[in-house]
């Protein structure tokens, strides 16, 4: 197959590129904004047609959650309009599309892991635009797969794990939120799941993916410091109210992964095993 990967310079896009070496049965077109403007309909159609693309993995997104509140138009363009344009372009070729979405489509008021059937209710610009993107892709491409993920980190780009390691080395004390509960996702594990779907065949629908387990940001930070060997930084728990942000975060966003595990027969690693793997690579 001839596969277009958008957002190839991001965390997930970079992990996809590493795994391409293990999946050489396909031909890949790795693009970021310099190679393909995904907000330009004519450019997308030309690229997809000229390169005879069979499938698209859209890793591109506007992910600055707080900045999104003041850049709503740009956020909507990248997270909602662009995925819709990609979906329509690949539909014309009878191809498939994988769209990466987020736990922010939920309001976080659940007390049990969210399934794909649970009602969506985003309470931030980022969440609303990502949900709109899901709908654009489902409406635009019959063979589309939406994968919602959460708390993404990797050895690439800026992320929570790297930030906590840096701050842990620089500061004697850190305050981290303890009343927001979820599960981290190592971008490499998500990339492995995406390749499982590509290689076994796209089963259209919405899926959830994160690592296994449940944790708060505070506990996650304590684990990051323990594994990275940081001993001189005191981490103290903060309430969300003590750390106000422009965008509201879901208080509880644990995702139920039963559907993706059963559909593709994949095993998902426990969050701490994946964290160790990532920190060793760093």
Secondary structure, DSSP 8 states (H G I E B T S, - for coil): -EEEEESTTSHHHHHHHHHHTT-TTSEEEE--TTT--TT-HHHHHHHHHHTT--EEEE------TTGGGT-HHHHHIIIIIHHHHHHHHHHHTT-EEEEEEEGGGS-S--SS-B-TTS-----SHHHHHHHHHHHHHHHH-TEEEEEEE-SEE-SSSS-HHHHHHHHHHH-SEEEEE-S-EE--EEHHHHHHHHHHHHHH----EEEE---BS-EEHHHHHHHHHHHHT--S-EEEEE-GGGS--SS---SB--B--HHHHHHHT----BHHHHHHHHHHH-
